[in-house]
Amino acid sequence: MTIEPNNEAMAATGEAKQSTNILRARRLGIDTQFEAIVFMRNDCPVCLSEGFSAQTRIRVSYKDQSVIATLFQTAPDLLEHGEIGLSEAAWHRLGVQAGENVSVCHPRPLESLSKLRSKIYGRPLEADAVSSIFQDIVAGRYSDIHLASFITACSARPLDHSEMVAFTGAMIDAGDRLQWERYPVVDKHCVGGLPGNRTSPIIVAIVTACGLTMPKTSSRAITSPAGTADTMETLAPVDLDLAAMRRVVEKEGGCIAWGGAVRLSPADDTLIRVERALDLDSEGQLVASVLSKKIAAGSTHVILDLPVGPTAKVRSQSAAHALSRDLIAVALAFDVEARTVISDGRQPIGRGIGPALEARDVLSVLQGAAEAPRDLRDKSIALAGHLLELGGTIDLGSGVELAEQTLNDGSAWKKFQGICGAQGGMRTPPKALHCHPVFAKETGKVTAIDNRRLAKVAKLAGAPGAKAAGLEIHARIGAAVDVGEPLYTIHAEAPGELDYSLEYVQENNDIFELTEL
């Protein structure tokens, strides 16, 4: 939900008058995460006169701010006469104070819903229809039911090229857009589905040490054990506004910041939340999601990592090639030069899964530690090499050598320290109070690792909310293990969360698939 200005134009387009529907605001302290929810007595005169019932969408206004919220009704003894209860999301978006009055009314009809229905019935969406839908999404006019219908329609009726371009453009236009005086501006993105894989902080350090500009905006985890922003936050502040981002980039050539602080492609964040609940992720929306954030951040050259594996987001080589073609074609429509890299997604990258554990892997690679995970180091060098070549720093075929040299001679580590300092100071990642190894129940060779279920173990242990929580992997695909040898160790900040994860492990003892030697 986002706040809209409450002005005379709304009344001109059919908003109901609000002067008589005045209620006293009460903060209920109910966390509804992203959705604005309000509560009214079932005998409230406003509900009776306006015909409000449970699940009705209503507009709540305070001074010059308003928000579209979903109404729930309560028994008379839970609220006083003349009161309206607000969830935390609604309270903060309105900026209301306890006991002050708000007004409520019906929101104006959503004309874009007719466009959505057209997509449901199989008709492609024109650019103006896509724009109106995304304007309503960002303004908070769509309920989760509307969003679910939209996402389902776009999954069942795949987007064609023109629709992908329209989706990408509408998502960019619905938020902020960064402009940089430097050229080129490079970025890297992984389509996801692979635990660990925390290459971005290492890549930013390498390519900025080589003179490229890389203002990296990253997301927090939605359903994974850690997003890049979660991991980086254990090393330095990431909640940078636009002015702070510019200051850091001007000083160091790059940053690693949380994208939510600068409102890049905000419609994407709303859609992702519902997509995860539905377990739907259509290719067309994935293309628009990835590229809208890169373009909104001002990127001109982008490397896109597509891990392929049976439990990764992209399951097959053919699917990866199809996705690659769409990503490159849509990027070209916005004058962005993109290169895709299809990588191994059969198992996690690095040893740590969870914010602090992944941060420790990042530090070990940057510092050149002997125990640094080789797969994370090699993948970071390979992707950084592609980015150096794409950005014109070095000839084709020489990027990996330059990236490795920059890592080996300490330049990348020095640059990373500079970026952390410019973002507010370097931190030491926390350590978990509780650790428990999970042992192999038989002797054999590791032939497969279930990325999704392994990630769930880390989340049940508390990641990403508990920064030190997660797990540390000890065995890789192809390794021979003896009975009783540790496969991975669970890290938790609280004994209860450790118990949750262990209970899940006991019910899922085949996350690591072993075959006879």
Backbone torsions as a table, in degrees:
resi	resn	phi	psi	omega
1	MET	NA	140.5	175.2
2	THR	-129.3	156.8	-177.3
3	ILE	-82.8	139.8	176.0
4	GLU	-113.5	147.3	172.6
5	PRO	-66.7	140.5	-179.2
6	ASN	-101.0	98.6	-173.1
7	ASN	-130.3	179.7	-174.6
8	GLU	-66.7	-24.0	179.8
9	ALA	-61.3	-33.0	179.8
10	MET	-64.4	-43.8	178.7
11	ALA	-62.3	-37.8	-179.9
12	ALA	-65.3	-24.3	-178.9
13	THR	-99.0	13.2	172.0
14	GLY	110.8	8.6	177.2
15	GLU	-65.5	141.0	176.2
16	ALA	-71.2	151.6	174.8
17	LYS	-66.9	144.7	-172.4
18	GLN	-111.6	-2.7	-168.0
19	SER	-63.2	-31.5	-176.7
20	THR	-92.8	-14.4	-177.1
21	ASN	-97.1	67.0	-176.0
22	ILE	-105.8	130.1	178.6
23	LEU	-134.4	154.8	-178.8
24	ARG	-88.4	126.8	-175.0
25	ALA	-77.2	139.1	176.1
26	ARG	-134.5	126.7	178.8
27	ARG	-82.9	119.5	-175.8
28	LEU	-94.5	-13.2	179.1
29	GLY	72.8	21.4	-180.0
30	ILE	-92.4	122.4	-178.6
31	ASP	-87.8	108.4	176.3
32	THR	-106.4	19.7	179.6
33	GLN	57.5	-106.9	-172.9
34	PHE	-92.3	-19.3	-170.9
35	GLU	-92.3	133.0	176.4
36	ALA	-80.0	122.8	-179.6
37	ILE	-125.6	139.9	174.5
38	VAL	-127.5	156.2	-176.5
39	PHE	-127.1	132.1	177.5
40	MET	-134.6	148.4	177.1
41	ARG	-61.3	144.6	179.5
42	ASN	-71.2	-11.5	175.1
43	ASP	-106.4	15.9	-178.9
44	CYS	-65.7	129.7	179.9
45	PRO	-57.6	-31.7	178.9
46	VAL	-66.3	-43.0	177.3
47	CYS	-61.1	-42.9	-177.7
48	LEU	-67.1	-43.1	-175.5
49	SER	-74.3	-34.1	-177.2
50	GLU	-93.7	-9.2	-179.0
51	GLY	77.1	24.3	178.1
52	PHE	-72.1	135.3	173.6
53	SER	-132.7	174.2	-179.8
54	ALA	-57.0	138.7	-179.3
55	GLN	78.2	3.0	174.9
56	THR	-66.5	142.2	173.5
57	ARG	-91.2	125.1	-179.1
58	ILE	-131.1	157.8	174.9
59	ARG	-98.1	127.5	176.8
60	VAL	-114.3	128.3	-174.4
61	SER	-124.9	144.3	176.8
62	TYR	-142.8	117.4	-176.1
63	LYS	53.2	-119.4	-176.5
64	ASP	-100.8	15.8	180.0
65	GLN	-119.0	150.8	174.5
66	SER	-148.6	158.9	-179.2
67	VAL	-143.9	142.7	173.2
68	ILE	-88.4	126.9	-174.6
69	ALA	-132.8	158.4	174.6
70	THR	-93.8	132.3	-176.5
71	LEU	-92.7	135.2	167.5
72	PHE	-120.7	146.7	-178.6
73	GLN	-107.9	149.2	-175.8
74	THR	-124.0	165.0	171.2
75	ALA	-67.0	153.7	-175.3
76	PRO	-57.9	-27.0	-174.4
77	ASP	-82.1	-4.5	-178.4
78	LEU	-89.4	-21.4	176.5
79	LEU	-134.3	150.9	176.2
80	GLU	-76.4	162.6	173.4
81	HIS	-58.8	134.6	177.0
82	GLY	81.4	7.5	-179.8
83	GLU	-102.0	152.3	169.1
84	ILE	-129.7	128.3	179.7
85	GLY	-91.0	137.9	-178.1
86	LEU	-117.9	137.0	171.6
87	SER	-69.9	169.0	179.9
88	GLU	-60.3	-40.8	-179.7
89	ALA	-62.3	-46.8	179.4
90	ALA	-65.0	-41.1	-178.3
91	TRP	-60.8	-47.9	-176.5
92	HIS	-71.8	-34.7	-179.2
93	ARG	-70.0	-32.4	178.5
94	LEU	-82.3	-27.8	-176.7
95	GLY	70.1	28.0	-176.8
96	VAL	-80.2	157.0	176.3
97	GLN	-108.8	153.0	-177.2
98	ALA	-56.2	132.7	176.1
99	GLY	84.5	-8.4	178.6
100	GLU	-81.2	161.6	-174.7
101	ASN	-91.5	144.4	171.2
102	VAL	-126.0	162.0	176.2
103	SER	-116.1	150.2	-178.1
104	VAL	-129.4	150.0	178.1
105	CYS	-162.4	172.2	172.8
106	HIS	-71.9	138.9	172.6
107	PRO	-74.4	161.1	178.5
108	ARG	-69.3	155.3	179.9
109	PRO	-60.1	147.4	-179.8
110	LEU	-93.4	102.3	-180.0
111	GLU	-67.5	-27.3	-177.1
112	SER	-69.1	-16.3	178.5
113	LEU	-63.4	-28.7	176.8
114	SER	-66.8	-33.9	175.9
115	LYS	-68.0	-39.8	177.6
116	LEU	-61.8	-42.0	179.2
117	ARG	-63.2	-33.7	177.2
118	SER	-61.5	-40.7	178.9
119	LYS	-66.6	-39.2	179.0
120	ILE	-58.5	-37.2	-179.0
121	TYR	-88.5	10.7	169.8
122	GLY	97.4	4.5	179.9
123	ARG	-91.8	135.0	-179.5
124	PRO	-66.6	153.1	-178.9
125	LEU	-90.9	129.3	174.0
126	GLU	-78.4	163.5	-175.3
127	ALA	-59.2	-40.3	-178.8
128	ASP	-68.3	-33.3	177.1
129	ALA	-67.7	-42.4	177.9
130	VAL	-61.3	-42.7	-179.7
131	SER	-61.4	-43.3	-178.4
132	SER	-67.8	-36.8	177.9
133	ILE	-63.1	-46.5	-177.4
134	PHE	-71.1	-31.1	174.6
135	GLN	-62.0	-41.7	179.0
136	ASP	-69.6	-35.9	177.8
137	ILE	-63.0	-48.7	-177.8
138	VAL	-66.5	-33.4	179.2
139	ALA	-75.9	-3.5	177.7
140	GLY	80.1	18.2	-177.5
141	ARG	-83.1	-17.2	179.0
142	TYR	-90.9	130.8	171.8
143	SER	-77.8	172.2	177.1
144	ASP	-62.8	-29.6	176.9
145	ILE	-66.1	-44.1	176.5
146	HIS	-61.6	-44.5	-179.6
147	LEU	-62.1	-42.4	179.4
148	ALA	-63.3	-38.2	177.5
149	SER	-64.1	-42.8	-179.6
150	PHE	-63.7	-47.2	-178.8
151	ILE	-64.2	-42.7	180.0
152	THR	-64.1	-42.1	179.7
153	ALA	-62.2	-39.6	-178.1
154	CYS	-76.4	-18.9	175.3
155	SER	-84.0	-42.3	-179.4
156	ALA	-74.9	-30.5	178.8
157	ARG	-117.2	84.7	-171.7
158	PRO	-52.8	145.4	179.9
159	LEU	-73.2	138.2	171.9
160	ASP	-86.9	-179.8	-174.4
161	HIS	-59.4	-45.1	-177.6
162	SER	-64.2	-35.7	177.6
163	GLU	-68.7	-40.4	177.1
164	MET	-59.6	-42.7	178.5
165	VAL	-63.9	-43.6	179.7
166	ALA	-64.3	-42.4	177.6
167	PHE	-60.1	-46.3	-178.7
168	THR	-60.7	-47.6	-179.3
169	GLY	-63.1	-41.6	-179.8
170	ALA	-66.3	-37.7	179.2
171	MET	-68.1	-35.7	176.0
172	ILE	-66.1	-48.3	-175.3
173	ASP	-66.1	-23.8	-176.6
174	ALA	-78.5	-6.6	-179.0
175	GLY	-132.2	-162.0	177.2
176	ASP	-79.4	160.0	177.1
177	ARG	-138.7	128.0	-178.0
178	LEU	-90.2	141.3	175.7
179	GLN	-124.2	136.3	-178.7
180	TRP	-122.7	141.6	178.7
181	GLU	-76.6	-14.7	-178.5
182	ARG	-85.7	159.1	174.6
183	TYR	-151.7	136.4	-4.4
184	PRO	-79.6	166.2	171.8
185	VAL	-116.0	117.9	-172.2
186	VAL	-106.3	160.5	177.2
187	ASP	-156.4	166.2	178.5
188	LYS	-140.5	144.0	178.7
189	HIS	-145.6	141.9	172.6
190	CYS	-108.1	135.6	-177.3
191	VAL	-71.6	-11.4	169.9
192	GLY	99.5	-174.8	179.6
193	GLY	89.5	6.7	-176.7
194	LEU	-126.8	112.6	179.7
195	PRO	-62.1	154.7	-175.4
196	GLY	73.2	-120.9	172.5
197	ASN	53.1	36.7	-174.3
198	ARG	-88.3	65.4	-177.3
199	THR	-82.2	-25.8	-169.9
200	SER	-56.6	-48.2	180.0
201	PRO	-59.8	-35.5	179.7
202	ILE	-70.1	-43.3	-179.5
203	ILE	-64.1	-44.3	178.1
204	VAL	-56.9	-44.9	-179.5
205	ALA	-62.4	-42.0	-177.7
206	ILE	-67.3	-52.9	-171.8
207	VAL	-72.1	-32.6	176.7
208	THR	-72.7	-31.9	174.4
209	ALA	-64.7	-24.6	178.3
210	CYS	-91.9	4.7	173.0
211	GLY	101.7	-3.4	177.9
212	LEU	-82.1	159.2	177.4
213	THR	-100.5	125.1	-178.3
214	MET	-141.5	85.6	175.4
215	PRO	-81.6	88.7	-172.6
216	LYS	-80.9	116.5	171.9
217	THR	-105.9	128.7	-173.6
218	SER	-127.7	162.2	-177.6
219	SER	-99.1	161.4	167.9
220	ARG	-87.1	163.3	-179.3
221	ALA	-65.0	143.4	172.2
222	ILE	-107.0	-56.8	175.3
223	THR	-124.2	-0.1	-179.7
224	SER	-92.1	167.4	179.5
225	PRO	-72.1	-15.4	178.4
226	ALA	-168.6	140.3	166.7
227	GLY	-102.7	168.4	179.9
228	THR	-57.3	-40.1	179.7
229	ALA	-64.5	-37.5	177.8
230	ASP	-63.3	-44.2	179.9
231	THR	-66.4	-46.6	-177.7
232	MET	-64.7	-30.0	-178.7
233	GLU	-65.3	-21.5	175.4
234	THR	-79.5	-8.4	-179.2
235	LEU	-111.2	-27.4	-179.0
236	ALA	-167.9	160.5	175.4
237	PRO	-61.4	140.9	179.8
238	VAL	-123.0	-8.1	-176.8
239	ASP	-83.1	68.1	-175.1
240	LEU	-97.1	134.4	171.5
241	ASP	-82.2	178.9	-174.7
242	LEU	-60.6	-41.7	-179.6
243	ALA	-63.1	-41.3	179.2
244	ALA	-67.0	-40.3	177.0
245	MET	-58.6	-46.6	-179.2
246	ARG	-62.0	-41.0	-179.8
247	ARG	-62.6	-44.6	-179.2
248	VAL	-65.9	-44.0	-178.6
249	VAL	-66.3	-40.0	177.8
250	GLU	-62.6	-35.0	-177.0
251	LYS	-81.3	-42.4	-170.8
252	GLU	-116.0	-9.2	-179.9
253	GLY	90.0	-10.2	-179.5
254	GLY	-167.3	172.8	177.4
255	CYS	-153.5	169.7	172.9
256	ILE	-134.8	94.5	-170.1
257	ALA	-121.6	160.8	174.9
258	TRP	-77.9	122.9	-176.4
259	GLY	-65.9	-25.4	-178.2
260	GLY	-64.3	-23.4	-178.5
261	ALA	-72.8	-20.6	-178.7
262	VAL	-113.3	9.1	171.1
263	ARG	54.6	53.0	174.8
264	LEU	-91.4	125.4	179.3
265	SER	47.5	58.8	-175.7
266	PRO	-64.1	-25.8	178.2
267	ALA	-62.4	-33.0	-179.0
268	ASP	-62.5	-42.7	179.8
269	ASP	-61.2	-38.5	179.2
270	THR	-66.5	-45.1	-178.7
271	LEU	-66.3	-41.3	-178.5
272	ILE	-59.5	-40.3	-179.6
273	ARG	-57.8	-43.2	-178.7
274	VAL	-78.8	-36.1	176.6
275	GLU	-57.1	-42.8	-179.0
276	ARG	-64.7	-40.0	178.7
277	ALA	-64.9	-34.7	179.7
278	LEU	-85.0	-13.1	-173.6
279	ASP	57.6	42.1	176.1
280	LEU	-121.2	138.3	-179.1
281	ASP	-153.5	80.9	-176.2
282	SER	-69.0	152.5	-177.3
283	GLU	-63.0	-41.6	-178.3
284	GLY	-62.4	-43.5	178.5
285	GLN	-69.4	-33.2	176.0
286	LEU	-62.0	-45.2	179.0
287	VAL	-59.2	-49.1	-179.3
288	ALA	-64.0	-39.8	179.9
289	SER	-60.6	-51.2	-176.8
290	VAL	-64.0	-51.2	-171.9
291	LEU	-74.7	-32.0	-179.1
292	SER	-61.8	-39.4	-179.3
293	LYS	-71.8	-36.8	178.6
294	LYS	-67.0	-45.1	-178.4
295	ILE	-68.6	-41.9	178.6
296	ALA	-61.7	-29.4	179.0
297	ALA	-80.0	-1.4	176.5
298	GLY	89.7	15.0	-177.5
299	SER	-72.1	143.0	176.2
300	THR	-113.5	-22.0	-179.1
301	HIS	-138.3	127.5	-172.4
302	VAL	-135.1	135.3	169.8
303	ILE	-101.8	131.4	-177.6
304	LEU	-119.2	118.8	-178.1
305	ASP	-92.2	124.2	-178.8
306	LEU	-119.5	88.0	176.8
307	PRO	-69.1	136.7	-178.8
308	VAL	-120.2	128.5	178.4
309	GLY	-173.4	162.6	-176.1
310	PRO	-63.5	-23.2	177.3
311	THR	-122.1	21.2	172.3
312	ALA	-94.6	177.3	179.6
313	LYS	-67.5	-41.8	177.2
314	VAL	-97.9	120.0	-167.9
315	ARG	-92.9	-23.0	-173.8
316	SER	-140.4	160.9	177.9
317	GLN	-63.7	-39.1	-179.7
318	SER	-64.5	-40.1	177.6
319	ALA	-65.6	-37.6	178.8
320	ALA	-64.5	-42.1	-180.0
321	HIS	-66.6	-38.5	177.7
322	ALA	-65.1	-44.5	178.0
323	LEU	-63.4	-40.0	179.0
324	SER	-59.1	-45.4	-179.6
325	ARG	-61.2	-43.2	-179.2
326	ASP	-67.0	-42.3	179.8
327	LEU	-60.6	-46.0	-178.0
328	ILE	-67.2	-41.2	-178.6
329	ALA	-66.2	-43.2	-179.6
330	VAL	-70.1	-39.6	176.2
331	ALA	-58.0	-42.3	-180.0
332	LEU	-61.6	-33.8	179.0
333	ALA	-63.2	-20.6	178.6
334	PHE	-110.1	20.0	178.6
335	ASP	58.4	33.6	175.3
336	VAL	-108.2	129.6	178.3
337	GLU	-89.1	119.5	-176.6
338	ALA	-121.4	146.6	173.9
339	ARG	-132.1	134.1	178.8
340	THR	-103.9	146.8	177.4
341	VAL	-126.7	115.8	177.7
342	ILE	-87.9	119.6	-172.1
343	SER	-121.6	172.5	-178.5
344	ASP	-77.8	116.4	179.9
345	GLY	-114.6	26.7	-177.7
346	ARG	-77.7	-20.5	-177.3
347	GLN	-151.9	162.3	179.5
348	PRO	-58.6	156.8	175.5
349	ILE	-105.5	131.5	-175.4
350	GLY	85.8	179.5	179.5
351	ARG	-98.8	-34.1	-175.0
352	GLY	-89.4	142.9	171.4
353	ILE	-130.3	115.6	-172.1
354	GLY	127.0	150.9	-170.7
355	PRO	-51.0	-58.8	-175.2
356	ALA	-69.9	-37.1	-179.3
357	LEU	-67.7	-37.7	175.5
358	GLU	-69.1	-36.2	178.1
359	ALA	-62.9	-38.0	178.7
360	ARG	-66.1	-35.8	173.9
361	ASP	-62.6	-44.3	179.3
362	VAL	-58.5	-47.8	-179.4
363	LEU	-62.0	-41.5	-178.2
364	SER	-64.5	-35.9	177.1
365	VAL	-69.0	-47.9	-178.0
366	LEU	-64.1	-34.2	-178.4
367	GLN	-85.5	-4.2	179.3
368	GLY	70.0	30.4	-178.5
369	ALA	-67.5	145.6	-178.6
370	ALA	-62.9	-30.5	-177.4
371	GLU	-89.9	5.7	-179.1
372	ALA	-60.1	138.9	-179.8
373	PRO	-63.2	122.1	-174.5
374	ARG	-65.0	-38.4	-177.3
375	ASP	-65.7	-39.2	178.0
376	LEU	-66.4	-41.6	178.5
377	ARG	-62.3	-49.3	-176.4
378	ASP	-64.5	-41.5	-179.2
379	LYS	-68.3	-39.1	178.2
380	SER	-62.6	-42.9	178.7
381	ILE	-62.9	-44.3	-178.4
382	ALA	-62.4	-47.2	-179.1
383	LEU	-68.4	-39.7	176.8
384	ALA	-62.7	-38.7	177.3
385	GLY	-60.6	-44.2	176.3
386	HIS	-59.7	-41.7	-176.9
387	LEU	-69.2	-38.8	177.4
388	LEU	-62.7	-39.9	178.3
389	GLU	-69.9	-44.4	-179.3
390	LEU	-63.1	-36.0	-179.7
391	GLY	-80.9	-1.0	175.6
392	GLY	81.9	12.5	180.0
393	THR	-70.8	-31.2	-173.8
394	ILE	-151.2	160.4	-178.5
395	ASP	-65.3	155.9	176.4
396	LEU	-58.4	136.6	179.4
397	GLY	92.3	-8.3	-177.7
398	SER	-110.9	-1.2	-174.3
399	GLY	-65.5	-42.3	-178.5
400	VAL	-62.2	-41.4	179.9
401	GLU	-62.3	-44.3	179.2
402	LEU	-66.5	-41.2	179.6
403	ALA	-62.3	-43.3	-179.6
404	GLU	-66.6	-40.0	178.9
405	GLN	-63.3	-41.7	-179.7
406	THR	-64.2	-33.8	176.8
407	LEU	-74.3	-43.8	-175.3
408	ASN	-68.4	-35.1	-175.2
409	ASP	-86.5	2.8	176.2
410	GLY	87.6	-2.0	-178.8
411	SER	-63.6	-40.4	-178.9
412	ALA	-66.5	-41.6	179.0
413	TRP	-63.7	-41.1	178.0
414	LYS	-63.8	-43.1	179.5
415	LYS	-64.6	-40.9	-180.0
416	PHE	-61.9	-41.7	176.8
417	GLN	-61.8	-38.5	177.9
418	GLY	-64.4	-42.1	178.8
419	ILE	-63.9	-45.5	179.0
420	CYS	-60.8	-42.1	178.5
421	GLY	-62.4	-42.7	-179.3
422	ALA	-68.5	-28.1	179.5
423	GLN	-82.9	-3.7	175.9
424	GLY	132.0	0.4	176.6
425	GLY	115.7	140.0	-177.3
426	MET	-79.6	143.4	-178.7
427	ARG	-117.7	162.7	173.7
428	THR	-101.0	123.2	-179.4
429	PRO	-60.0	141.2	-178.9
430	PRO	-72.7	161.4	176.3
431	LYS	-115.4	145.5	-178.6
432	ALA	-74.7	148.4	178.4
433	LEU	-82.5	-23.3	-174.5
434	HIS	-126.6	128.7	178.9
435	CYS	-132.2	142.6	-179.5
436	HIS	-146.7	119.5	178.9
437	PRO	-76.7	150.4	173.5
438	VAL	-112.6	122.2	-170.5
439	PHE	-100.1	153.0	173.3
440	ALA	-68.4	134.4	-178.5
441	LYS	-90.1	-4.0	178.0
442	GLU	-155.9	164.4	175.0
443	THR	-84.7	138.2	179.9
444	GLY	174.7	-172.1	179.7
445	LYS	-109.4	133.1	178.6
446	VAL	-72.5	116.6	-178.2
447	THR	-110.4	-15.7	178.8
448	ALA	-160.8	149.9	175.5
449	ILE	-131.3	129.6	180.0
450	ASP	-84.9	102.6	-177.3
451	ASN	-58.4	-43.0	-173.8
452	ARG	-67.5	-45.9	-178.4
453	ARG	-72.5	-32.1	176.1
454	LEU	-65.3	-40.7	176.5
455	ALA	-62.3	-35.8	179.9
456	LYS	-66.8	-36.0	175.9
457	VAL	-57.9	-45.6	-179.4
458	ALA	-63.8	-39.1	-179.6
459	LYS	-69.3	-39.4	177.2
460	LEU	-65.4	-26.5	176.4
461	ALA	-75.8	-7.6	175.1
462	GLY	121.7	-11.3	-179.8
463	ALA	-73.6	145.2	2.6
464	PRO	-94.0	-4.8	-177.7
465	GLY	-60.8	-43.5	172.6
466	ALA	-88.5	106.7	-167.8
467	LYS	-61.5	-32.0	-177.5
468	ALA	-85.1	-7.9	-175.8
469	ALA	-79.2	160.2	178.0
470	GLY	143.6	-143.8	176.8
471	LEU	-153.7	159.5	-179.9
472	GLU	-120.3	125.5	-175.1
473	ILE	-89.7	137.1	179.7
474	HIS	-112.9	-20.2	-177.1
475	ALA	-125.2	143.4	-178.9
476	ARG	-117.1	166.8	174.7
477	ILE	-59.6	132.5	-178.2
478	GLY	97.3	-13.5	-178.4
479	ALA	-79.4	144.0	173.1
480	ALA	-93.5	130.7	-178.8
481	VAL	-127.8	148.1	176.8
482	ASP	-95.6	156.2	175.3
483	VAL	-57.2	134.1	-178.5
484	GLY	86.8	-3.2	178.4
485	GLU	-82.4	139.0	-177.8
486	PRO	-69.3	131.9	174.4
487	LEU	-90.1	-39.8	176.2
488	TYR	-161.4	162.3	179.6
489	THR	-120.2	128.8	178.0
490	ILE	-85.4	135.3	177.0
491	HIS	-115.7	132.1	179.6
492	ALA	-142.1	151.5	177.8
493	GLU	-91.5	-16.7	-179.3
494	ALA	-135.3	143.2	-178.9
495	PRO	-61.8	-32.7	179.8
496	GLY	-63.8	-41.6	179.4
497	GLU	-69.5	-34.9	174.6
498	LEU	-61.2	-41.5	179.2
499	ASP	-64.2	-39.2	177.9
500	TYR	-58.0	-48.3	-176.6
501	SER	-67.5	-38.8	179.8
502	LEU	-67.1	-36.3	176.9
503	GLU	-62.0	-41.1	178.1
504	TYR	-66.0	-40.3	179.4
505	VAL	-61.5	-41.3	179.6
506	GLN	-62.2	-32.3	178.8
507	GLU	-85.6	-11.7	-177.7
508	ASN	-134.0	68.6	-175.2
509	ASN	-86.8	10.4	178.4
510	ASP	-114.7	24.2	177.0
511	ILE	-59.7	-39.4	170.2
512	PHE	-98.6	117.7	-179.9
513	GLU	-88.9	124.0	-178.6
514	LEU	-114.7	140.0	173.6
515	THR	-122.1	158.9	-177.7
516	GLU	-63.0	143.0	178.4
517	LEU	-72.1	NA	NA
